Amino acid sequence: MNFLENDDAKYMRAKERVALIKKFYTSVLSYIVVISFLAYLNYEGDKWGYAWFLWPALGWGIGLLFQGAKAFGWNPFFGKQWEERKMKEFMEDDRSSDRWKQQ
């Protein structure tokens, strides 16, 4: 039964990851369309006198960067190794606190 539960858990994690990646690509497409439209409005309004469309492009671009990092599992600060170390640390803390309670 453990084998089936493990496969179900893997399937659910894979499904969630695919959903995150799909959402990221949809956001990239929206970014391209909207920023292109804003650039067009900016050009038609003052012929690049002041490129104001770059401000929303920058802000939204930073958001996309974080969304892509999450979707593709890139996290240099809190990666899988960090998670595993912390989990082991907390498990050790629980074991040591349980020893004192049992005596």
MMTF fields as JSON, N, C-alpha, C and O atoms, coordinates in Angstrom:
{
  "mmtfVersion": "1.0.0",
  "mmtfProducer": "UNKNOWN",
  "numBonds": 411,
  "numAtoms": 412,
  "numGroups": 103,
  "numChains": 1,
  "numModels": 1,
  "chainsPerModel": [1],
  "groupsPerChain": [103],
  "chainIdList": ["A"],
  "bondAtomList": [4, 2, 8, 6, 12, 10, 16, 14, 20, 18, 24, 22, 28, 26, 32, 30, 36, 34, 40, 38, 44, 42, 48, 46, 52, 50, 56, 54, 60, 58, 64, 62, 68, 66, 72, 70, 76, 74, 80, 78, 84, 82, 88, 86, 92, 90, 96, 94, 100, 98, 104, 102, 108, 106, 112, 110, 116, 114, 120, 118, 124, 122, 128, 126, 132, 130, 136, 134, 140, 138, 144, 142, 148, 146, 152, 150, 156, 154, 160, 158, 164, 162, 168, 166, 172, 170, 176, 174, 180, 178, 184, 182, 188, 186, 192, 190, 196, 194, 200, 198, 204, 202, 208, 206, 212, 210, 216, 214, 220, 218, 224, 222, 228, 226, 232, 230, 236, 234, 240, 238, 244, 242, 248, 246, 252, 250, 256, 254, 260, 258, 264, 262, 268, 266, 272, 270, 276, 274, 280, 278, 284, 282, 288, 286, 292, 290, 296, 294, 300, 298, 304, 302, 308, 306, 312, 310, 316, 314, 320, 318, 324, 322, 328, 326, 332, 330, 336, 334, 340, 338, 344, 342, 348, 346, 352, 350, 356, 354, 360, 358, 364, 362, 368, 366, 372, 370, 376, 374, 380, 378, 384, 382, 388, 386, 392, 390, 396, 394, 400, 398, 404, 402, 408, 406],
  "bondOrderList": [1, 1, 1, 1, 1, 1, 1, 1, 1, 1, 1, 1, 1, 1, 1, 1, 1, 1, 1, 1, 1, 1, 1, 1, 1, 1, 1, 1, 1, 1, 1, 1, 1, 1, 1, 1, 1, 1, 1, 1, 1, 1, 1, 1, 1, 1, 1, 1, 1, 1, 1, 1, 1, 1, 1, 1, 1, 1, 1, 1, 1, 1, 1, 1, 1, 1, 1, 1, 1, 1, 1, 1, 1, 1, 1, 1, 1, 1, 1, 1, 1, 1, 1, 1, 1, 1, 1, 1, 1, 1, 1, 1, 1, 1, 1, 1, 1, 1, 1, 1, 1, 1],
  "groupList": [{"groupName": "MET", "atomNameList": ["N", "CA", "C", "O"], "elementList": ["N", "C", "C", "O"], "formalChargeList": [0, 0, 0, 0], "bondAtomList": [1, 0, 2, 1, 3, 2], "bondOrderList": [1, 1, 2], "singleLetterCode": "M", "chemCompType": "L-PEPTIDE LINKING"}, {"groupName": "ASN", "atomNameList": ["N", "CA", "C", "O"], "elementList": ["N", "C", "C", "O"], "formalChargeList": [0, 0, 0, 0], "bondAtomList": [1, 0, 2, 1, 3, 2], "bondOrderList": [1, 1, 2], "singleLetterCode": "N", "chemCompType": "L-PEPTIDE LINKING"}, {"groupName": "PHE", "atomNameList": ["N", "CA", "C", "O"], "elementList": ["N", "C", "C", "O"], "formalChargeList": [0, 0, 0, 0], "bondAtomList": [1, 0, 2, 1, 3, 2], "bondOrderList": [1, 1, 2], "singleLetterCode": "F", "chemCompType": "L-PEPTIDE LINKING"}, {"groupName": "LEU", "atomNameList": ["N", "CA", "C", "O"], "elementList": ["N", "C", "C", "O"], "formalChargeList": [0, 0, 0, 0], "bondAtomList": [1, 0, 2, 1, 3, 2], "bondOrderList": [1, 1, 2], "singleLetterCode": "L", "chemCompType": "L-PEPTIDE LINKING"}, {"groupName": "GLU", "atomNameList": ["N", "CA", "C", "O"], "elementList": ["N", "C", "C", "O"], "formalChargeList": [0, 0, 0, 0], "bondAtomList": [1, 0, 2, 1, 3, 2], "bondOrderList": [1, 1, 2], "singleLetterCode": "E", "chemCompType": "L-PEPTIDE LINKING"}, {"groupName": "ASP", "atomNameList": ["N", "CA", "C", "O"], "elementList": ["N", "C", "C", "O"], "formalChargeList": [0, 0, 0, 0], "bondAtomList": [1, 0, 2, 1, 3, 2], "bondOrderList": [1, 1, 2], "singleLetterCode": "D", "chemCompType": "L-PEPTIDE LINKING"}, {"groupName": "ALA", "atomNameList": ["N", "CA", "C", "O"], "elementList": ["N", "C", "C", "O"], "formalChargeList": [0, 0, 0, 0], "bondAtomList": [1, 0, 2, 1, 3, 2], "bondOrderList": [1, 1, 2], "singleLetterCode": "A", "chemCompType": "L-PEPTIDE LINKING"}, {"groupName": "LYS", "atomNameList": ["N", "CA", "C", "O"], "elementList": ["N", "C", "C", "O"], "formalChargeList": [0, 0, 0, 0], "bondAtomList": [1, 0, 2, 1, 3, 2], "bondOrderList": [1, 1, 2], "singleLetterCode": "K", "chemCompType": "L-PEPTIDE LINKING"}, {"groupName": "TYR", "atomNameList": ["N", "CA", "C", "O"], "elementList": ["N", "C", "C", "O"], "formalChargeList": [0, 0, 0, 0], "bondAtomList": [1, 0, 2, 1, 3, 2], "bondOrderList": [1, 1, 2], "singleLetterCode": "Y", "chemCompType": "L-PEPTIDE LINKING"}, {"groupName": "ARG", "atomNameList": ["N", "CA", "C", "O"], "elementList": ["N", "C", "C", "O"], "formalChargeList": [0, 0, 0, 0], "bondAtomList": [1, 0, 2, 1, 3, 2], "bondOrderList": [1, 1, 2], "singleLetterCode": "R", "chemCompType": "L-PEPTIDE LINKING"}, {"groupName": "VAL", "atomNameList": ["N", "CA", "C", "O"], "elementList": ["N", "C", "C", "O"], "formalChargeList": [0, 0, 0, 0], "bondAtomList": [1, 0, 2, 1, 3, 2], "bondOrderList": [1, 1, 2], "singleLetterCode": "V", "chemCompType": "L-PEPTIDE LINKING"}, {"groupName": "ILE", "atomNameList": ["N", "CA", "C", "O"], "elementList": ["N", "C", "C", "O"], "formalChargeList": [0, 0, 0, 0], "bondAtomList": [1, 0, 2, 1, 3, 2], "bondOrderList": [1, 1, 2], "singleLetterCode": "I", "chemCompType": "L-PEPTIDE LINKING"}, {"groupName": "THR", "atomNameList": ["N", "CA", "C", "O"], "elementList": ["N", "C", "C", "O"], "formalChargeList": [0, 0, 0, 0], "bondAtomList": [1, 0, 2, 1, 3, 2], "bondOrderList": [1, 1, 2], "singleLetterCode": "T", "chemCompType": "L-PEPTIDE LINKING"}, {"groupName": "SER", "atomNameList": ["N", "CA", "C", "O"], "elementList": ["N", "C", "C", "O"], "formalChargeList": [0, 0, 0, 0], "bondAtomList": [1, 0, 2, 1, 3, 2], "bondOrderList": [1, 1, 2], "singleLetterCode": "S", "chemCompType": "L-PEPTIDE LINKING"}, {"groupName": "GLY", "atomNameList": ["N", "CA", "C", "O"], "elementList": ["N", "C", "C", "O"], "formalChargeList": [0, 0, 0, 0], "bondAtomList": [1, 0, 2, 1, 3, 2], "bondOrderList": [1, 1, 2], "singleLetterCode": "G", "chemCompType": "PEPTIDE LINKING"}, {"groupName": "TRP", "atomNameList": ["N", "CA", "C", "O"], "elementList": ["N", "C", "C", "O"], "formalChargeList": [0, 0, 0, 0], "bondAtomList": [1, 0, 2, 1, 3, 2], "bondOrderList": [1, 1, 2], "singleLetterCode": "W", "chemCompType": "L-PEPTIDE LINKING"}, {"groupName": "PRO", "atomNameList": ["N", "CA", "C", "O"], "elementList": ["N", "C", "C", "O"], "formalChargeList": [0, 0, 0, 0], "bondAtomList": [1, 0, 2, 1, 3, 2], "bondOrderList": [1, 1, 2], "singleLetterCode": "P", "chemCompType": "L-PEPTIDE LINKING"}, {"groupName": "GLN", "atomNameList": ["N", "CA", "C", "O"], "elementList": ["N", "C", "C", "O"], "formalChargeList": [0, 0, 0, 0], "bondAtomList": [1, 0, 2, 1, 3, 2], "bondOrderList": [1, 1, 2], "singleLetterCode": "Q", "chemCompType": "L-PEPTIDE LINKING"}],
  "groupTypeList": [0, 1, 2, 3, 4, 1, 5, 5, 6, 7, 8, 0, 9, 6, 7, 4, 9, 10, 6, 3, 11, 7, 7, 2, 8, 12, 13, 10, 3, 13, 8, 11, 10, 10, 11, 13, 2, 3, 6, 8, 3, 1, 8, 4, 14, 5, 7, 15, 14, 8, 6, 15, 2, 3, 15, 16, 6, 3, 14, 15, 14, 11, 14, 3, 3, 2, 17, 14, 6, 7, 6, 2, 14, 15, 1, 16, 2, 2, 14, 7, 17, 15, 4, 4, 9, 7, 0, 7, 4, 2, 0, 4, 5, 5, 9, 13, 13, 5, 9, 15, 7, 17, 17],
  "groupIdList": [1, 2, 3, 4, 5, 6, 7, 8, 9, 10, 11, 12, 13, 14, 15, 16, 17, 18, 19, 20, 21, 22, 23, 24, 25, 26, 27, 28, 29, 30, 31, 32, 33, 34, 35, 36, 37, 38, 39, 40, 41, 42, 43, 44, 45, 46, 47, 48, 49, 50, 51, 52, 53, 54, 55, 56, 57, 58, 59, 60, 61, 62, 63, 64, 65, 66, 67, 68, 69, 70, 71, 72, 73, 74, 75, 76, 77, 78, 79, 80, 81, 82, 83, 84, 85, 86, 87, 88, 89, 90, 91, 92, 93, 94, 95, 96, 97, 98, 99, 100, 101, 102, 103],
  "secStructList": [7, 2, 2, 2, 2, 2, 2, 2, 2, 2, 2, 2, 2, 2, 2, 2, 2, 2, 2, 2, 2, 2, 2, 2, 2, 2, 2, 2, 2, 2, 2, 2, 2, 2, 2, 2, 2, 2, 2, 2, 2, 2, 2, 2, 2, 2, 6, 6, 1, 1, 7, 6, 6, 2, 2, 2, 2, 2, 2, 2, 2, 2, 2, 2, 2, 2, 2, 2, 2, 2, 2, 6, 6, 7, 7, 1, 1, 1, 7, 2, 2, 2, 2, 2, 2, 2, 2, 2, 2, 2, 2, 2, 2, 2, 2, 2, 2, 2, 2, 2, 2, 2, 7],
  "xCoordList": [0.815, 0.0, 0.863, 0.473, 2.02, 2.925, 3.375, 3.555, 3.556, 3.96, 2.91, 3.257, 1.648, 0.571, 0.457, 0.254, 0.585, 0.516, 1.664, 1.489, 2.828, 3.992, 3.78, 4.1, 3.238, 2.962, 1.902, 2.015, 0.885, -0.146, 0.431, 0.091, 1.297, 1.917, 2.808, 2.811, 3.561, 4.412, 3.565, 3.909, 2.465, 1.567, 1.011, 0.971, 0.584, 0.021, 1.069, 0.772, 2.296, 3.365, 3.668, 3.847, 3.725, 3.987, 2.86, 3.113, 1.625, 0.476, 0.522, 0.24, 0.877, 0.988, 2.1, 1.954, 3.211, 4.337, 3.982, 4.324, 3.3, 2.868, 1.907, 1.969, 1.025, 0.092, 0.846, 0.49, 1.89, 2.696, 3.41, 3.462, 3.955, 4.67, 3.697, 4.012, 2.529, 1.51, 1.088, 0.942, 0.894, 0.523, 1.637, 1.358, 2.887, 4.016, 4.021, 4.166, 3.863, 3.864, 2.683, 2.817, 1.552, 0.401, 0.712, 0.346, 1.381, 1.761, 2.764, 2.69, 3.698, 4.681, 3.973, 4.287, 3.027, 2.272, 1.49, 1.478, 0.847, 0.117, 1.069, 0.744, 2.23, 3.247, 3.625, 3.671, 3.893, 4.309, 3.215, 3.493, 1.978, 0.862, 0.635, 0.555, 0.533, 0.207, 1.347, 1.102, 2.579, 3.708, 3.884, 4.235, 3.646, 3.701, 2.64, 2.909, 1.444, 0.38, 0.741, 0.517, 1.299, 1.709, 2.828, 2.844, 3.755, 4.833, 4.253, 4.694, 3.273, 2.613, 1.922, 2.045, 1.196, 0.547, 1.566, 1.346, 2.663, 3.711, 4.289, 4.518, 4.521, 5.073, 4.087, 4.468, 2.838, 1.83, 1.574, 1.232, 1.738, 1.454, 2.506, 2.176, 3.79, 4.819, 6.109, 7.178, 6.003, 7.144, 8.41, 9.483, 8.285, 9.389, 9.998, 11.16, 9.234, 9.743, 10.092, 11.131, 9.245, 9.507, 8.975, 7.776, 9.854, 9.472, 8.871, 9.503, 7.668, 7.023, 6.611, 6.438, 6.451, 6.012, 7.059, 6.749, 8.301, 9.352, 9.12, 9.569, 8.433, 8.169, 7.267, 7.609, 6.117, 5.331, 6.048, 5.901, 6.82, 7.563, 8.568, 8.733, 9.229, 10.205, 9.526, 9.959, 8.477, 7.781, 7.188, 7.358, 6.501, 5.886, 6.971, 6.81, 8.072, 9.178, 9.801, 10.157, 9.935, 10.472, 9.523, 9.962, 8.234, 7.252, 7.332, 7.235, 7.509, 7.654, 8.904, 8.904, 9.95, 11.196, 10.963, 11.394, 10.286, 9.994, 9.028, 9.182, 8.045, 7.092, 7.799, 7.519, 8.707, 9.461, 10.384, 10.537, 11.005, 11.871, 11.074, 11.554, 9.874, 9.024, 8.569, 8.588, 8.162, 7.648, 8.71, 8.414, 9.935, 10.991, 11.877, 12.885, 11.499, 12.186, 13.569, 14.417, 13.815, 15.119, 15.024, 14.329, 15.731, 15.724, 17.089, 17.331, 17.983, 19.344, 19.439, 20.427, 18.452, 18.543, 17.883, 18.449, 16.706, 15.954, 15.638, 14.469, 16.671, 16.498, 16.201, 15.954, 16.229, 15.91, 16.889, 16.472, 18.19, 19.17, 18.881, 18.99, 18.516, 18.196, 16.973, 16.954, 15.949, 14.733, 15.049, 14.572, 15.852, 16.189, 16.974, 16.715, 17.936, 18.715, 17.809, 17.935, 16.899, 15.992, 15.059, 14.804, 14.554, 13.67, 14.409, 13.866, 15.643, 16.435, 16.689, 16.618, 16.983, 17.226, 15.987, 16.097, 14.818, 13.583, 13.24, 12.744, 13.504, 13.248, 14.163, 13.733, 15.408, 16.341, 15.89, 15.969, 15.422, 14.918, 13.718, 13.609, 12.824, 11.658, 12.08, 11.531, 13.056, 13.526, 14.156, 13.926, 14.947, 15.615, 14.598, 14.751, 13.57, 12.558, 11.683, 11.223, 11.447, 10.676, 11.431, 10.806, 12.734, 13.521, 13.343, 13.251, 13.296, 13.173, 11.768, 11.597, 10.779, 9.408, 9.176, 8.372, 9.859, 9.641, 10.286, 9.826, 11.297, 11.998, 11.336, 11.826],
  "yCoordList": [-1.195, 0.0, 1.265, 2.287, 1.194, 2.34, 2.736, 3.918, 1.734, 2.009, 2.862, 3.825, 2.519, 3.275, 4.681, 5.639, 4.807, 6.132, 7.002, 8.199, 6.407, 7.149, 7.621, 8.761, 6.742, 7.135, 8.231, 9.151, 8.138, 9.182, 10.523, 11.56, 10.502, 11.739, 12.336, 13.549, 11.482, 11.963, 12.546, 13.575, 11.885, 12.375, 13.745, 14.645, 13.903, 15.184, 16.293, 17.415, 15.987, 16.994, 17.381, 18.56, 16.384, 16.657, 17.493, 18.41, 17.176, 17.919, 19.378, 20.286, 19.602, 20.969, 21.731, 22.913, 21.048, 21.712, 22.09, 23.18, 21.196, 21.492, 22.677, 23.525, 22.743, 23.874, 25.183, 26.211, 25.15, 26.355, 26.801, 27.992, 25.84, 26.178, 26.725, 27.683, 26.121, 26.605, 28.031, 28.875, 28.292, 29.634, 30.636, 31.771, 30.219, 31.094, 31.461, 32.631, 30.456, 30.736, 31.617, 32.459, 31.433, 32.295, 33.731, 34.679, 33.884, 35.222, 35.873, 37.078, 35.099, 35.641, 36.134, 37.204, 35.352, 35.764, 37.052, 37.96, 37.133, 38.351, 39.539, 40.644, 39.304, 40.356, 40.911, 42.125, 40.023, 40.451, 41.271, 42.317, 40.803, 41.503, 42.876, 43.881, 42.918, 44.174, 45.186, 46.36, 44.748, 45.686, 46.189, 47.351, 45.334, 45.792, 46.856, 47.851, 46.646, 47.625, 48.943, 50.022, 48.847, 50.068, 50.792, 52.022, 50.046, 50.663, 51.373, 52.465, 50.753, 51.377, 52.683, 53.706, 52.634, 53.854, 54.933, 56.112, 54.529, 55.477, 56.125, 57.334, 55.323, 55.84, 56.789, 57.86, 56.387, 57.219, 58.514, 59.537, 58.465, 59.64, 60.723, 61.895, 60.341, 61.384, 60.957, 61.509, 59.983, 59.564, 59.313, 59.812, 58.558, 58.186, 59.385, 59.338, 60.447, 61.587, 61.156, 61.544, 60.375, 59.784, 58.359, 58.143, 57.405, 55.986, 55.486, 54.71, 55.921, 55.552, 54.087, 53.529, 53.452, 52.043, 51.124, 49.991, 51.609, 50.778, 50.541, 49.527, 51.449, 51.265, 50.065, 49.223, 49.964, 48.742, 47.495, 46.414, 47.636, 46.486, 45.988, 44.78, 46.901, 46.521, 45.871, 44.817, 46.491, 45.94, 44.57, 43.645, 44.442, 43.173, 42.136, 40.954, 42.583, 41.681, 41.074, 39.896, 41.873, 41.351, 40.303, 39.263, 40.575, 39.594, 38.302, 37.214, 38.413, 37.229, 36.437, 35.207, 37.14, 36.467, 35.576, 34.423, 36.112, 35.324, 34.177, 33.076, 34.434, 33.389, 32.264, 31.088, 32.616, 31.604, 30.808, 29.599, 31.481, 30.783, 29.754, 28.65, 30.118, 29.182, 28.035, 26.878, 28.343, 27.319, 26.296, 25.106, 26.746, 25.848, 25.363, 24.694, 25.703, 25.167, 25.745, 25.08, 26.968, 27.586, 28.459, 29.475, 28.048, 28.802, 28.646, 27.661, 29.605, 29.458, 29.567, 29.115, 30.146, 30.364, 29.25, 28.778, 28.836, 27.832, 26.646, 26.345, 25.972, 24.841, 23.551, 23.55, 22.456, 21.145, 20.756, 20.204, 21.034, 20.68, 21.41, 20.828, 22.678, 23.452, 22.862, 22.718, 22.519, 21.942, 20.635, 20.406, 19.788, 18.505, 18.703, 18.019, 19.636, 19.919, 20.408, 19.97, 21.312, 21.849, 20.765, 20.71, 19.912, 18.839, 17.894, 17.494, 17.54, 16.673, 17.362, 16.732, 18.647, 19.408, 19.407, 19.181, 19.656, 19.667, 18.281, 18.144, 17.255, 15.891, 15.546, 14.899, 15.975, 15.748, 16.502, 15.977, 17.722, 18.503, 17.809, 17.76, 17.276, 16.562, 15.313, 15.011, 14.586, 13.377, 13.706, 13.018, 14.758, 15.105, 15.613, 15.352, 16.33, 16.795, 15.628, 15.626, 14.635, 13.449, 12.618, 12.024, 12.563, 11.796, 12.338, 11.574, 13.655, 14.253, 14.016, 13.852, 14.002, 13.793, 12.351, 12.113, 11.392, 9.978, 9.596, 8.649, 10.269, 9.877, 10.347, 10.083],
  "zCoordList": [0.0, 0.0, 0.0, -0.565, 0.626, 0.681, -0.717, -1.008, -1.589, -2.959, -3.678, -4.362, -3.528, -4.171, -3.602, -4.347, -2.3, -1.683, -2.167, -2.397, -2.318, -2.782, -4.217, -4.551, -5.069, -6.452, -6.524, -7.334, -5.69, -5.668, -5.242, -5.811, -4.25, -3.781, -4.872, -5.083, -5.562, -6.657, -7.78, -8.363, -8.073, -9.125, -8.761, -9.6, -7.518, -7.085, -7.116, -7.528, -6.682, -6.737, -8.181, -8.488, -9.065, -10.479, -11.084, -11.865, -10.724, -11.235, -10.774, -11.556, -9.512, -8.987, -9.691, -10.0, -9.943, -10.596, -12.03, -12.488, -12.737, -14.108, -14.103, -14.993, -13.118, -13.024, -12.796, -13.372, -11.955, -11.724, -12.998, -13.306, -13.73, -14.966, -16.008, -16.714, -16.101, -17.041, -16.694, -17.578, -15.411, -14.964, -15.29, -15.677, -15.135, -15.449, -16.931, -17.284, -17.8, -19.237, -19.643, -20.532, -19.012, -19.278, -18.858, -19.553, -17.731, -17.26, -18.197, -18.437, -18.731, -19.68, -20.938, -21.458, -21.415, -22.604, -22.325, -23.156, -21.173, -20.797, -20.7, -21.135, -20.131, -19.994, -21.361, -21.557, -22.295, -23.632, -24.303, -24.889, -24.22, -24.87, -24.234, -24.939, -22.91, -22.222, -22.34, -22.617, -22.135, -22.216, -23.643, -23.848, -24.631, -26.028, -26.293, -26.965, -25.769, -25.925, -25.234, -25.784, -24.03, -23.329, -24.076, -24.124, -24.655, -25.44, -26.665, -27.024, -27.296, -28.438, -28.015, -28.689, -26.893, -26.391, -26.068, -26.346, -25.488, -25.137, -26.4, -26.434, -27.425, -28.667, -29.355, -29.828, -29.402, -30.062, -29.291, -29.883, -27.978, -27.166, -27.259, -27.439, -27.138, -27.156, -27.858, -27.596, -28.742, -29.579, -28.764, -29.105, -27.714, -26.808, -26.086, -25.682, -25.923, -25.155, -23.732, -23.198, -23.139, -21.827, -21.881, -22.054, -21.734, -21.864, -20.555, -19.838, -20.244, -18.986, -18.936, -17.853, -20.112, -20.116, -19.494, -19.126, -19.374, -18.77, -17.282, -16.749, -16.603, -15.17, -14.897, -14.066, -15.58, -15.356, -15.876, -15.304, -16.955, -17.483, -16.446, -16.273, -15.767, -14.748, -13.542, -13.076, -13.046, -11.882, -12.152, -11.358, -13.261, -13.614, -13.924, -13.619, -14.53, -14.851, -13.608, -13.599, -12.56, -11.299, -10.728, -10.236, -10.795, -10.351, -11.148, -10.581, -12.454, -13.304, -12.953, -12.998, -12.609, -12.212, -10.996, -10.97, -10.001, -8.803, -9.11, -8.582, -9.954, -10.317, -11.071, -10.836, -11.97, -12.708, -11.806, -11.982, -10.836, -9.888, -9.095, -8.836, -8.719, -7.976, -8.866, -8.445, -10.087, -10.999, -11.371, -11.482, -11.564, -11.998, -10.856, -11.084, -9.63, -8.467, -8.226, -7.631, -8.676, -8.449, -7.209, -7.198, -6.168, -4.925, -4.273, -3.575, -4.492, -3.979, -2.458, -1.88, -1.802, -0.366, 0.443, 1.428, 0.034, 0.783, -0.121, -0.361, -0.623, -1.521, -0.781, 0.425, -1.521, -0.959, 0.147, 1.165, -0.033, 0.994, 2.296, 3.376, 2.196, 3.395, 4.086, 5.308, 3.297, 3.868, 4.596, 5.707, 3.965, 4.582, 5.873, 6.863, 5.875, 7.089, 8.211, 9.355, 7.883, 8.895, 9.431, 10.634, 8.558, 9.004, 9.952, 10.982, 9.603, 10.484, 11.819, 12.874, 11.768, 12.999, 13.889, 15.094, 13.32, 14.11, 14.642, 15.76, 13.836, 14.306, 15.484, 16.439, 15.413, 16.526, 17.771, 18.881, 17.588, 18.719, 19.366, 20.591, 18.541, 19.065, 19.826, 20.885, 19.285, 19.968, 21.312, 22.307, 21.328, 22.594, 23.62, 24.813, 23.179, 24.133, 24.599, 25.74, 23.732, 24.121, 25.154, 26.033, 25.07, 26.038, 27.446, 28.406, 27.565, 28.891, 29.458, 30.666, 28.582, 29.041, 29.489, 30.391, 28.882, 29.193, 30.521, 31.159, 30.947, 32.169, 33.414, 34.512]
}
